[in-house]
Amino acid sequence: MQVFLMRYAAGFTNVWHTHPCAHGMFVLDGVLRTHSGDHGPGSFVWFPEGGWMEHGATENDCTFLFITNKPFGICYADDADHPYPTGS
């Protein structure tokens, strides 16, 4: 398990990607924008292993705890060797 304190700068979006680990994001400050909606302070958003996602900040910085159940890794949709199908 790993826990990171992270901050997305206002307007930043981490484009479509997946992780070889499930993870949660606990929003401390700002608004976390995801492919499934916006989540304000106190929200906990869970992403299953291998799921495709986008997330970032709205017009203000977003500070959050990033919590994984395995060592962290990331693959983007245009990576040639990603382990999960994109559905496209």
C-alpha positions in Angstrom: 0.0 0.0 0.0 1.2 3.5 -0.7 -0.2 7.0 0.2 0.9 10.2 -1.5 -0.1 13.8 -0.8 -0.6 15.3 -4.2 -1.7 18.6 -5.8 -3.1 19.2 -9.3 -2.6 22.8 -10.5 -5.7 24.7 -11.5 -6.9 23.5 -14.9 -4.6 20.4 -15.1 -6.1 17.2 -16.4 -4.3 13.8 -16.3 -5.7 12.5 -19.7 -7.1 9.0 -20.3 -4.9 6.4 -18.4 -5.1 3.3 -16.3 -3.2 1.9 -13.3 -2.1 -1.7 -12.4 -3.4 -0.9 -8.9 -6.7 0.1 -7.6 -6.6 3.5 -5.9 -8.6 6.1 -4.1 -8.4 9.9 -3.9 -9.5 11.7 -0.8 -10.0 15.4 -1.7 -8.6 17.8 0.9 -9.0 21.1 -0.9 -10.4 22.3 -4.2 -12.5 20.2 -6.6 -11.3 17.0 -8.3 -12.7 16.7 -11.8 -13.0 13.1 -13.0 -14.6 11.4 -16.1 -17.6 10.6 -13.8 -18.1 14.1 -12.3 -16.7 16.7 -9.8 -15.8 15.9 -6.2 -15.2 18.5 -3.5 -13.4 18.5 -0.2 -14.2 15.4 2.0 -15.0 13.3 -1.0 -13.4 9.9 -1.5 -13.3 8.6 -5.1 -12.4 4.9 -5.7 -10.9 3.7 -9.1 -10.7 -0.1 -9.7 -7.5 -1.7 -11.0 -7.3 -1.6 -14.8 -10.1 1.0 -15.2 -9.7 3.8 -17.7 -10.0 7.3 -16.2 -9.3 11.0 -16.5 -8.9 13.3 -13.5 -7.6 16.7 -12.7 -8.4 20.1 -11.1 -11.1 22.6 -12.0 -10.4 26.3 -11.9 -8.6 26.1 -8.6 -5.8 23.8 -7.3 -6.9 20.5 -5.9 -5.0 18.8 -3.0 -5.7 15.2 -2.2 -4.4 12.0 -0.7 -3.7 9.3 -3.4 -4.0 5.8 -1.8 -3.1 2.6 -3.7 -3.4 -1.0 -2.8 -0.3 -2.0 -4.7 2.9 -0.3 -6.0 2.0 2.6 -8.3 2.2 2.5 -12.1 0.5 4.4 -14.9 -0.2 3.7 -18.6 -1.7 6.1 -21.1 -4.2 5.2 -23.9 -1.6 5.8 -26.6 1.1 3.6 -24.9 1.9 0.7 -27.2 2.4 -1.8 -24.4 -0.4 -1.0 -21.9 -1.9 -4.1 -20.2 -5.6 -3.2 -20.3 -7.8 -2.8 -23.4 -9.2 0.7 -24.1 -12.4 -0.5 -25.6 -11.8 1.4 -28.8 
